[in-house]
Amino acid sequence: MKECRRFIALLRRIFGPEPEGAMLQIKAFEHDFGTYHEVVCWFDTDIPTSVEYAQRCEGETPATWEG
């Protein structure tokens, strides 16, 4: 969870705060070996800026923690 919160902070530092219709959030996923967590970007397909933000988060994800 700590790494997920740090990753969200990094994304916000690089791409700015989420625009209307977009939200960065930690999501839990169940697995045979236990629960794991990932950062997801929810977005509204009817709001172009939220779609663009999500695409940047996915396509331009920094390769290091320093961004």
C-alpha positions in Angstrom: 0.0 0.0 0.0 2.8 2.4 0.8 4.3 1.9 -2.7 0.9 2.4 -4.3 0.5 5.7 -2.4 4.0 6.8 -3.4 3.3 5.9 -7.0 0.1 8.0 -7.0 2.0 10.9 -5.6 4.6 10.5 -8.4 2.0 10.4 -11.1 0.4 13.5 -9.7 3.7 15.3 -9.5 4.5 14.4 -13.2 1.0 14.7 -14.8 -0.7 17.0 -12.3 -3.8 16.4 -10.3 -6.6 14.4 -11.9 -8.9 16.4 -14.1 -12.7 16.2 -13.8 -13.8 12.7 -14.5 -10.5 11.0 -13.6 -9.3 9.5 -10.3 -6.2 7.6 -9.3 -7.0 5.0 -6.7 -5.6 1.8 -5.1 -7.5 -1.3 -6.0 -7.2 -4.7 -4.3 -7.2 -7.9 -6.4 -7.8 -11.3 -5.0 -5.4 -14.1 -6.1 -4.8 -17.7 -5.1 -1.7 -16.6 -3.1 -3.4 -13.6 -1.4 -4.5 -10.1 -2.1 -2.3 -7.7 -4.1 -2.8 -4.0 -4.8 -2.4 -1.9 -7.9 -2.9 1.7 -8.8 -5.7 2.3 -11.3 -6.9 5.4 -13.1 -10.6 5.5 -13.4 -11.8 7.9 -16.1 -15.0 9.1 -17.8 -15.0 8.3 -21.5 -17.3 11.3 -22.1 -14.7 13.8 -20.8 -11.8 14.1 -23.1 -9.4 15.5 -20.5 -10.0 12.5 -18.3 -9.3 10.1 -21.1 -6.1 12.0 -22.0 -4.9 11.9 -18.4 -5.5 8.1 -18.2 -3.7 7.6 -21.5 -0.7 9.6 -20.2 -0.6 7.7 -17.0 -0.5 4.4 -18.9 1.6 5.4 -21.9 4.1 7.7 -20.1 4.6 5.9 -16.8 8.0 6.8 -15.4 10.6 4.0 -15.4 12.0 5.0 -12.1 10.7 6.4 -8.8 12.5 9.7 -9.5 10.3 10.2 -12.6 
